[in-house]
Amino acid sequence: MDICPCGSTRSYADCCRPVISGERRAETAEQLMRSRYTAYVKKELAWLRESLHPGKRADYDEASSRTWADQAEWHGIEITATEQGGPADETGMVEFIVSFSVNGAQQKHHERSQFQKMNGAWYLS
């Protein structure tokens, strides 16, 4: 079984793949964040743009995202906090730490991301 990189311990086919492919929507801001991490690992870069708030897409740098995805060896994501972002919410925050290596040097990326739901779909805002 291909375990999902997002840390859920579920199979990729049952976890993030349906969200990334558009078969189903992320139910929570955290689920969207986990799918975005998985998109880097699986190099599903179209999802990174698609899951951005439509008002932020003009600033998306696909080349930079592709370089990071290609150069990094991904070790995992840890969700450290969430505020709102549930199925009944319209906004949410997810704080996370991503562990990765580039050229053998281990690194961590720590971020607090804001999310917004529009027409039933979550977006990174």
C-alpha positions as CSV (number, residue, x, y, z in Angstrom):
1,M,0.0,0.0,0.0
2,D,1.2,3.5,-0.9
3,I,0.9,5.4,2.4
4,C,-0.1,9.0,2.0
5,P,2.8,11.4,2.7
6,C,0.5,13.7,4.7
7,G,1.0,11.6,7.9
8,S,-2.5,10.2,8.1
9,T,-1.3,6.5,7.9
10,R,-4.1,6.0,5.3
11,S,-3.4,5.0,1.7
12,Y,-2.6,7.8,-0.8
13,A,-5.5,6.6,-2.9
14,D,-8.0,7.0,0.0
15,C,-6.5,10.2,1.5
16,C,-5.0,13.1,-0.5
17,R,-5.1,11.8,-4.0
18,P,-8.9,12.3,-4.4
19,V,-8.5,15.9,-3.1
20,I,-5.6,16.6,-5.4
21,S,-7.3,15.1,-8.4
22,G,-10.5,17.0,-7.7
23,E,-12.6,13.9,-7.1
24,R,-13.6,15.3,-3.7
25,R,-13.1,18.5,-1.8
26,A,-11.0,19.0,1.3
27,E,-13.5,19.0,4.3
28,T,-11.2,21.1,6.5
29,A,-8.4,23.6,6.2
30,E,-6.1,21.1,7.8
31,Q,-7.0,18.5,5.1
32,L,-6.3,21.1,2.4
33,M,-2.9,21.9,4.0
34,R,-2.0,18.2,4.2
35,S,-3.0,17.8,0.5
36,R,-0.7,20.7,-0.4
37,Y,2.2,19.1,1.4
38,T,1.5,15.8,-0.4
39,A,1.4,17.7,-3.7
40,Y,5.0,18.8,-3.2
41,V,6.0,15.2,-2.3
42,K,4.2,13.7,-5.3
43,K,5.1,16.7,-7.6
44,E,1.4,17.4,-8.3
45,L,2.2,21.1,-8.8
46,A,-1.1,22.0,-10.6
47,W,-2.8,21.4,-7.2
48,L,-0.6,24.0,-5.5
49,R,-2.0,26.7,-7.9
50,E,-5.5,25.3,-7.9
51,S,-5.7,25.3,-4.1
52,L,-4.6,28.9,-3.8
53,H,-7.3,31.5,-3.3
54,P,-8.2,32.8,-6.8
55,G,-7.2,36.3,-5.9
56,K,-3.6,35.0,-5.0
57,R,-2.9,32.9,-8.1
58,A,-1.3,35.7,-10.1
59,D,1.5,35.7,-7.6
60,Y,2.1,32.0,-7.8
61,D,5.6,31.1,-8.9
62,E,5.3,27.6,-10.4
63,A,9.0,27.5,-11.4
64,S,10.1,28.1,-7.8
65,S,7.6,25.6,-6.5
66,R,8.8,23.0,-9.0
67,T,12.5,23.6,-8.1
68,W,11.7,23.2,-4.4
69,A,9.7,20.0,-5.0
70,D,12.3,18.5,-7.3
71,Q,15.3,19.4,-5.1
72,A,13.9,18.4,-1.7
73,E,13.8,15.1,0.0
74,W,10.5,15.3,2.0
75,H,10.5,13.8,5.5
76,G,7.1,14.8,6.8
77,I,4.6,17.4,8.0
78,E,3.6,18.1,11.6
79,I,0.5,20.1,12.3
80,T,1.2,22.0,15.5
81,A,-2.0,24.1,15.8
82,T,-5.3,24.8,14.1
83,E,-7.9,27.5,14.7
84,Q,-11.3,27.1,13.1
85,G,-11.1,25.6,9.6
86,G,-13.7,22.9,10.3
87,P,-16.4,21.8,8.0
88,A,-18.8,24.5,9.2
89,D,-16.3,27.3,9.2
90,E,-15.5,29.9,6.5
91,T,-12.0,30.7,7.7
92,G,-9.2,28.8,9.4
93,M,-5.5,28.8,10.3
94,V,-3.2,25.9,10.2
95,E,0.3,26.0,11.8
96,F,2.7,23.4,10.6
97,I,6.3,22.3,10.3
98,V,7.6,20.6,7.2
99,S,10.9,18.6,7.5
100,F,13.0,18.1,4.4
101,S,16.5,17.9,3.1
102,V,18.2,19.7,0.2
103,N,21.6,18.4,-0.9
104,G,21.8,16.4,2.3
105,A,21.2,19.4,4.6
106,Q,18.2,18.8,6.9
107,Q,15.8,21.8,7.2
108,K,12.5,22.7,8.6
109,H,9.9,25.2,7.3
110,H,7.6,26.5,10.0
111,E,4.5,28.5,8.9
112,R,1.0,29.7,10.0
113,S,-1.2,29.7,6.9
114,Q,-4.6,31.3,6.6
115,F,-7.4,29.5,4.7
116,Q,-10.8,30.6,3.4
117,K,-13.8,28.6,2.2
118,M,-15.6,29.9,-0.9
119,N,-18.6,28.1,-2.5
120,G,-17.9,25.1,-0.3
121,A,-14.2,24.7,-1.3
122,W,-11.2,25.5,1.0
123,Y,-8.4,27.7,-0.4
124,L,-5.0,28.9,0.9
125,S,-5.4,32.6,1.3
